[in-house]
Amino acid sequence: MSVRVYLPTTLALLAEQHAAGEFVVTDDAVTSDEDAEEAEYAALMTAADASAAMLTGPGRRVVVVAELDKEPEPGWTIPVKRVVALHADTEDRPVDADPDEDLAWFATQEIEYLL
């Protein structure tokens, strides 16, 4: 059984961790072991809310999605090769933006272009 983990981050942290070749699991990480689209969307939006809370002003919510063999614990690192997708705002959003606004999907090959 695989587990999807949704890692909330920011563009600055994404750049750092992508350059390091791994992503750090934090307490804000959200997991989903259900294949149901509704459960995955709920996990994504929960991680997006955590990403918004990480911003100190206008910016973009970013969520890294990885697929693992088991549920991760905070402090674990996930190699870039386990990342299956990335979700992010397409432009900076104001602090008072609608929290329910959807994120755009990016393939892992597009991370460098997003940065």
C-alpha positions in Angstrom: 0.0 0.0 0.0 1.4 3.4 -0.9 0.8 6.7 1.0 0.7 10.1 -0.6 2.3 12.8 1.5 1.5 16.5 0.9 4.3 18.8 2.0 3.4 22.4 2.4 6.2 24.8 1.5 7.1 28.1 0.0 9.0 29.0 -3.2 12.1 29.9 -1.2 12.0 26.6 0.7 11.2 24.7 -2.5 14.3 26.1 -4.1 16.5 25.2 -1.1 15.2 21.6 -0.7 15.1 20.9 -4.5 18.7 22.0 -4.7 19.6 19.7 -1.8 17.8 16.8 -3.6 15.4 16.1 -0.7 12.4 17.4 1.0 12.0 17.5 4.8 8.8 16.2 6.4 7.5 18.7 8.9 4.6 18.5 11.4 2.5 20.3 8.8 2.7 17.4 6.3 -0.6 15.8 5.4 -1.0 12.1 4.3 -3.6 10.3 2.4 -3.7 6.6 2.1 -7.0 6.6 0.3 -7.2 6.6 -3.5 -10.5 8.5 -3.4 -10.2 11.8 -5.2 -12.1 13.6 -2.4 -9.6 12.4 0.2 -6.6 13.5 -1.9 -8.2 16.9 -2.6 -8.9 17.4 1.1 -5.3 16.5 2.0 -4.0 18.9 -0.7 -6.1 21.8 0.5 -5.1 21.2 4.1 -1.5 21.4 3.0 -2.2 24.5 1.0 -3.6 26.2 4.1 -0.4 25.3 6.0 1.6 26.7 3.1 -0.4 29.9 3.2 0.4 30.2 7.0 4.1 29.9 6.2 4.0 33.1 4.1 4.9 36.4 5.8 3.2 38.5 3.1 2.0 38.1 -0.5 3.4 35.0 -2.1 2.5 31.6 -3.5 1.2 28.5 -1.8 3.3 25.5 -2.8 2.6 21.8 -2.0 5.0 19.0 -2.9 3.4 15.6 -3.4 5.4 12.4 -2.8 4.4 8.8 -2.9 5.9 6.6 -0.2 5.7 3.0 1.0 4.7 4.0 4.5 3.5 7.1 6.4 6.5 9.4 7.1 7.4 10.9 10.4 8.4 14.6 11.0 12.2 15.0 10.4 12.3 12.3 7.7 13.7 13.4 4.3 12.1 12.4 1.0 14.4 12.1 -2.0 13.3 14.2 -5.1 12.8 10.9 -7.0 9.8 10.1 -4.8 8.0 13.4 -5.7 5.2 12.7 -8.1 3.8 16.3 -8.6 3.7 19.8 -7.3 0.8 22.1 -6.8 1.3 25.9 -6.6 -0.4 29.2 -7.2 0.5 30.6 -10.6 1.1 34.1 -9.3 1.7 35.8 -5.9 -1.6 36.2 -4.0 -2.5 38.8 -1.5 -2.6 37.9 2.2 -6.4 38.1 2.2 -6.9 35.8 -0.8 -9.6 33.2 -0.9 -8.2 30.1 0.9 -10.3 27.8 -1.2 -8.9 28.8 -4.5 -7.4 25.8 -6.3 -3.7 25.4 -7.0 -2.2 24.6 -10.4 -0.7 21.2 -11.1 3.0 21.0 -12.2 4.9 17.9 -13.3 8.2 17.2 -11.4 10.1 18.3 -14.6 8.6 21.7 -14.2 9.9 22.5 -10.8 12.9 24.4 -12.2 10.7 26.5 -14.4 8.4 27.4 -11.4 11.4 28.5 -9.4 
